[in-house]
C-alpha cells in the first residue's frame, strides 16, 4: 500500500527514516550503487520529497 511521506527522523545509527502517513517508518538510505537517493543527505532534498509516496510493507501485512 502506498503511503505519503509526512516527515523524517534518524534512527540510532544515523540513517534517515521516512515517517509515513500510516504511522509506519521506512528507511530511505543513499547506498550506491544499490540505492541511489542522494536527496536524503540534505534537508532541502528531504523537504522536496514530502508528500511523495512509498510502498509500506507493514500496511500490506509483510512486516
N, C-alpha and C positions, 0 to 999 in steps of 0.2 A: 504494500500500500504506500503510495507516495504521500509524503508529509512535507509541509513547508518548513524551512529553516527560520527560527524566530530569534536566535541568538547563538552565542558560543561560550564555551569555557575551556579551560585547560585541565587535563587530568593530572594525576600525581606524577607523571613522567614529563609533563610539559607539552604533551601532544594536544592539538586542538580537537574539540568535540563540538559538533553542531547540535544545538538544542532544537528539537523538532516540536511542532505544534501539538503532537500527541503526548508529549511529556517524556518521550524516549530521547536518547542521545546517539549520535553516530560519529565515529572518528572521521576526520577529514584531513588526512595526512598528506604531506608532499614527500613522496618517496620515489624519486625517479630511479630507474625507468619504469617501474611497475605502476606507480600512481603519480600523475603529473598534476599537482594542484599548487602552483606557486602563489596563487592568490591568497591561500590560507596564511601565508607568512606575514602579511601586513594587515593592519586594522582597516585600511581603506579597501583592500581586497575582500576581506571577510564581509564588510558592510555592503559591498556590491552584490553579494550572494544571499543576503537576507530576502526571504520570500521565495527563493528557488526551492524546488522540491528534491528530496532524496527518498529512495525506497527504504521503508522501515521494515526490516525483517521481523522485529518483535511484534509489530501490529499484524503481520501475516502469520504469526504463530511459530516463527522459526528462531526465536531467540529468547 
